[in-house]
Amino acid sequence: MAFIEIVDENEANGLLADIYDAARNRAGRVYNILKIQSQNPDALQAMLGLYVATMRGESPLTRAQREMLAVVVSRANNCHY
């Protein structure tokens, strides 16, 4: 079984603390998909930027269509996120 050490919310500081705070403000909690990347806050911030650009940036697809595609891909990958 794989194990990846995470930085807990109460141990986060600097950029990671800011990312965790923004996640709590946005979603009410910090999901594990963010915590699993907590060892490298710069990479986590870049991933979040890609996510925002993909899901909320200019696109010929509606937000609903993008969400639908994300659900289909997650289901095909057996991912519950």
Contact map, one row per residue, 1 for C-alpha under 8 A:
111000000000000000000000000000000000000000000000000000000000000000000000000000000
111100000000000000000000000000000000000000000000000000000000000000000000000000000
111110000000000000000000000000000000000000000000000000000000000000000000000000000
011111000000000000000000000000000001000000000000000000000000000000000000000000000
001111100000000000000000000000000001001000000000000000000000000000000000000000000
000111110000000000000000000000000011111000000000000000000000000000000000000000000
000011111011000000000000000000000010011000000000000000000000000000000000000000000
000001111111000000000000000000000010000000000000000000000000000000000000000000000
000000111111000010010000000001000000000000000000000000000000000000000000000000000
000000011111000000000000000000000000000000000000000000000000000000000000000000000
000000111111100000000000000000000000000000000000000000000000000000000000000000000
000000111111110110010000000000000000000000000000000000000000000000000000000000000
000000000011111111000000000000000000000000000000000000000000000000000000000000000
000000000001111111000000000000000000000000000000000000000000000000000000000000000
000000000000111111100000000000000000000011000000000000000000000000000000000000000
000000000001111111110000000000000000010010000000000000000000000000000000000000000
000000001001111111111000000000000000000000000000000000000000000000000000000000000
000000000000111111111100000000000000000000000000000000000000000000000000000000000
000000000000001111111110000000000000000000001000000000000000000000000000000000000
000000001001000111111111000001000000000000000000000000000000000000000000000000000
000000000000000011111111100000000000000000000000000000000000000000000000000000000
000000000000000001111111110000000000000000000000000000000000000000000000000000000
000000000000000000111111111111100000000000000000000000000000000000000000000000000
000000000000000000011111111111000000000000000000000000000000000000000000000000000
000000000000000000001111111110000000000000000000000000000000000000000000000000000
000000000000000000000111111110000000000000000000000000000000000000000000000000000
000000000000000000000011111111000000000000000000000000000000000000000000000000000
000000000000000000000011111111000000000000000000000000000000000000000000000000000
000000000000000000000011111111100000000000000000000000000000000000000000000000000
000000001000000000010011001111110110000000000000000000000000000000000000000000000
000000000000000000000010000011111110000000000000000000000000000000000000000000000
000000000000000000000000000001111111000000000000000000000000000000000000000000000
000000000000000000000000000000111111100000000000000000000000000000000000000000000
000000000000000000000000000001111111110000010000000000000000000000000000000000000
000001110000000000000000000001111111110000000000000000000000000000000000000000000
000111000000000000000000000000011111111000000000000000000000000000000000000000000
000001000000000000000000000000001111111110110000000000000000000000000000000000000
000001100000000100000000000000000111111110010000000000000000000000000000000000000
000011100000000000000000000000000001111110000000000000000000000000000000000000000
000000000000000000000000000000000000111111110000000000000000000000000000000000000
000000000000001100000000000000000000111111111000000000000000000000000000000000000
000000000000001000000000000000000000000111111100000000000000000000000000000000000
000000000000000000000000000000000000100111111110000000000000000000000000000000000
000000000000000000000000000000000100110111111111000000000000000000000000000000000
000000000000000000100000000000000000000011111111100000000000000000000000000000000
000000000000000000000000000000000000000001111111110000000000000000000000000000000
000000000000000000000000000000000000000000111111111000000000000000000000000000000
000000000000000000000000000000000000000000011111111100000000000000000000000000000
000000000000000000000000000000000000000000001111111110000000000000000000000000000
000000000000000000000000000000000000000000000111111111000000000000000000000000000
000000000000000000000000000000000000000000000011111111100000000000000000000000000
000000000000000000000000000000000000000000000001111111111000000000000000000000000
000000000000000000000000000000000000000000000000111111111100000000000000000000000
000000000000000000000000000000000000000000000000011111111000000000000000000000000
000000000000000000000000000000000000000000000000001111111000001001100000000000000
000000000000000000000000000000000000000000000000000111111100001000000000000000000
000000000000000000000000000000000000000000000000000111111110000000000000000000000
000000000000000000000000000000000000000000000000000010011111000000000000000000000
000000000000000000000000000000000000000000000000000000001111110000000000000000000
000000000000000000000000000000000000000000000000000000000111110000000000000000000
000000000000000000000000000000000000000000000000000000000011111011000000000000000
000000000000000000000000000000000000000000000000000000000011111111000000000000000
000000000000000000000000000000000000000000000000000000110000111111100000000000000
000000000000000000000000000000000000000000000000000000000000011111110000000000000
000000000000000000000000000000000000000000000000000000000000111111111000000000000
000000000000000000000000000000000000000000000000000000100000111111111100000000000
000000000000000000000000000000000000000000000000000000100000001111111110000000000
000000000000000000000000000000000000000000000000000000000000000111111111000000000
000000000000000000000000000000000000000000000000000000000000000011111111100000000
000000000000000000000000000000000000000000000000000000000000000001111111110000000
000000000000000000000000000000000000000000000000000000000000000000111111111000000
000000000000000000000000000000000000000000000000000000000000000000011111111100000
000000000000000000000000000000000000000000000000000000000000000000001111111110000
000000000000000000000000000000000000000000000000000000000000000000000111111111111
000000000000000000000000000000000000000000000000000000000000000000000011111111110
000000000000000000000000000000000000000000000000000000000000000000000001111111100
000000000000000000000000000000000000000000000000000000000000000000000000111111100
000000000000000000000000000000000000000000000000000000000000000000000000011111110
000000000000000000000000000000000000000000000000000000000000000000000000011111111
000000000000000000000000000000000000000000000000000000000000000000000000011001111
000000000000000000000000000000000000000000000000000000000000000000000000010000111
